[in-house]
């Protein structure tokens, strides 16, 4: 597995675990319950921390690829109606694309 995938997979697993916990609790708790709000906030914070780390940490991807990915991800996020998954997928595709173009 290439460099940088471990933290990404750990953040994704933590996010999915917290979201799954939130879904399991949602069947028993009202949507306004503090436990539901906590699970959503922590999962979003974990993902946000990884995104910031990916942008500022020196890694195998050049800065231009990371900045292009961030711009594309932000645009896709808003164009998709503030949906996280399309934004993340578009940003990752942009990073790979710019990295491929730069060789």
C-alpha positions as CSV (number, residue, x, y, z in Angstrom):
1,X,0.0,0.0,0.0
2,X,1.4,3.4,-1.0
3,X,2.5,6.1,1.4
4,X,-0.3,8.1,2.9
5,X,-3.1,5.5,2.6
6,X,-2.9,4.4,6.2
7,X,-4.2,7.6,7.7
8,X,-6.8,7.9,5.0
9,X,-8.2,4.5,5.7
10,X,-8.1,5.0,9.4
11,X,-10.1,8.3,9.1
12,X,-12.5,6.6,6.7
13,X,-13.0,3.7,9.1
14,X,-13.5,6.0,12.1
15,X,-16.0,8.1,10.1
16,X,-17.9,5.1,9.0
17,X,-18.0,3.6,12.5
18,X,-19.3,6.8,14.0
19,X,-21.9,7.2,11.2
20,X,-23.0,3.5,11.7
21,X,-23.3,4.2,15.4
22,X,-25.4,7.2,14.7
23,X,-27.7,5.3,12.3
24,X,-28.1,2.5,14.9
25,X,-29.0,5.1,17.6
26,X,-31.2,7.0,15.2
27,X,-33.8,4.2,15.2
28,X,-34.1,4.5,19.0
29,X,-33.5,8.2,19.6
30,X,-35.1,11.4,18.2
31,X,-33.1,13.3,15.6
32,X,-32.6,16.1,18.1
33,X,-31.0,13.9,20.8
34,X,-27.5,15.1,21.8
35,X,-25.9,11.6,21.1
36,X,-26.9,12.0,17.4
37,X,-25.5,15.5,17.2
38,X,-22.3,14.3,18.9
39,X,-21.8,11.3,16.5
40,X,-22.3,13.6,13.5
41,X,-19.9,16.2,14.8
42,X,-17.1,13.8,15.7
43,X,-17.3,12.0,12.4
44,X,-17.2,15.3,10.5
45,X,-14.3,16.5,12.6
46,X,-12.3,13.4,12.0
47,X,-12.8,13.8,8.2
48,X,-12.0,17.5,8.4
49,X,-8.8,16.8,10.3
50,X,-7.6,14.4,7.7
51,X,-8.4,16.9,4.9
52,X,-6.4,19.6,6.6
53,X,-3.5,17.2,7.3
54,X,-3.6,16.1,3.6
55,X,-3.4,19.7,2.4
56,X,-0.6,20.9,4.7
57,X,1.6,17.9,5.3
58,X,4.5,17.3,2.9
59,X,3.7,14.0,1.2
60,X,4.2,12.3,-2.1
61,X,1.7,14.6,-3.9
62,X,2.9,18.0,-5.0
63,X,1.4,21.1,-3.5
64,X,-0.2,22.0,-6.9
65,X,-2.1,18.7,-7.0
66,X,-3.3,19.1,-3.4
67,X,-4.5,22.7,-4.0
68,X,-6.2,21.7,-7.2
69,X,-7.9,18.8,-5.4
70,X,-9.1,21.1,-2.6
71,X,-10.5,23.6,-5.1
72,X,-12.3,20.9,-7.1
73,X,-13.6,19.2,-4.0
74,X,-15.0,22.5,-2.7
75,X,-16.7,23.2,-6.0
76,X,-18.1,19.7,-6.3
77,X,-19.4,19.9,-2.7
78,X,-21.4,23.0,-3.4
79,X,-22.6,21.9,-6.8
80,X,-23.8,18.6,-5.4
81,X,-26.0,20.3,-2.9
82,X,-23.5,20.3,0.0
83,X,-23.0,16.6,-0.2
84,X,-19.7,15.3,1.2
85,X,-19.1,12.2,-0.8
86,X,-19.2,13.8,-4.3
87,X,-16.9,16.5,-3.1
88,X,-14.3,14.1,-1.6
89,X,-14.5,11.9,-4.7
90,X,-14.0,14.8,-7.1
91,X,-11.2,16.2,-5.1
92,X,-9.3,12.9,-4.9
93,X,-9.8,12.4,-8.7
94,X,-8.4,15.9,-9.3
95,X,-5.3,15.2,-7.1
96,X,-4.7,12.0,-9.0
97,X,-5.2,13.7,-12.3
98,X,-2.9,16.6,-11.6
99,X,-0.3,14.3,-10.2
100,X,-0.5,12.1,-13.3
101,X,-0.2,15.2,-15.6
102,X,2.9,16.4,-13.7
103,X,4.4,12.9,-14.1
